[in-house]
Each structure stands twice: as C-alpha cells, then as structure tokens.
C-alpha cells in the first residue's frame, strides 16, 4: 500500500511541476507586458496595411510539419477599423479564404471577428508585438474541431512580421503555426502562377 501512495504522490508532483512550467515559462505564459517598450514599435494599422505575402508551416502534435502554405493578404484600414483579407494555398492543393474585421482600441487593445472564429478574438499590441486569443472552428475537411488559439506576431526591423500560433484542444497542444508576413508584392510568385 505504501508503494502505491508514493507512486500516486510522485505522479501528482510531476503533474504539478508540469503545470507550473507551462504557466510560468512556456509560450502560453507570455504577456503583452513582457514586450512593452521593445522596438521597433508595432502599429497593427501599418504592419497589416496593403498587400502582404505570407509563407508558413503547420506542425502537428508530435512536432513534425504536417502542412506548408503560402498566402496573399490585403489589409485596409480606416482610422481604427481594418479589414484583413487572407487567401491561403496549401501544399495539398486546397485553398482557404478568410476575412478578418479588426478594431484597434485607444489603449492598444485589439478585437476581431472572422467567419470561422467563434465569438470575438481579443488581444493587445505592445512594443514590437501583437497577441490575439480566440477560438477557431476548423473546416470540415480538417475535422471541424473547435480549437483555442494563442497568436503572437513579432515585428522585425525590416517590417516583416514573424507569426507563431499554438492551437489547443482541452488544453493540449494539437498544432503550431510559424509564418512570416512581408509587405509588398512578390513578382516571382505572381509570375509562377
């Protein structure tokens, strides 16, 4: 009986240590406050304005690349309201369209909606970063699951955004996305199509 108690106590301690590490030192533990004052200062209205080229990969739960994609985006802002149109092309030949409607608050808060987002995305720009949290419904072709998303964008000196997103179901990471978004039009990509 004593061995069973020690085993259970060890399992509880291991689980508590895992939860502590996740809450204090992981990707999910970042806050906008961590990046306050970092440069270059990000203004989402400039970073997501005009034509944007995006290239990225999606990792599955085991950390292996499960999909690659390219996307053409177009951001248009009027004052503190913006629309970001996204047109994705995946390596399996599938395509996806999304249209975000974004609002920037006077305090740096951000809210947004899109057809596959449940409720409203909320977040904040701070220093050289933007963070958004939301729930997304995957297309039926991908199982139709509803996932919790933490989406961080980091502004580089050259104006590119590096995007890292984690997707979770029941608190367990099921996918991760890493992408770059660059302003401008890529003549080679256009010519190749």
Helices and strands as residue ranges (DSSP letters): H 2-25, G 27-29, G 32-35, H 44-47, E 50-60, E 65-78, E 81-90, E 95-104, E 109-113, E 117-126, E 129-137, G 140-142, E 146-155, E 161-169, E 172-183, H 187-192
